[in-house]
């Protein structure tokens, strides 16, 4: 099972609804502190916004730390797409 927040956030990012996606990922992190999936989504939102380099660096470092032991490090938060370039349910 995959939390709906990760799928919703990915869909919102594809639709360029950055603020809404960011809110979804921040809610996920609040519920599941330091979750690599939520951190990845927040990192992607901060990259898209481009106006918070300090927070982006902090979130990126935390994501890298939390994902360092993962068998597969995700590149998107909707696991149905293994890479950003593959079609997914969010397209």
Secondary structure, 3 states (H helix, E strand, C coil): CCCHHHHHHHHHHHCCCHHHHHHHHHHHHHHCCCCHHHHHHHHHHHHHHCCCHHHHHHHHHHHHHHHCCCCCCCCCCCCCCCCCCCCCCCC
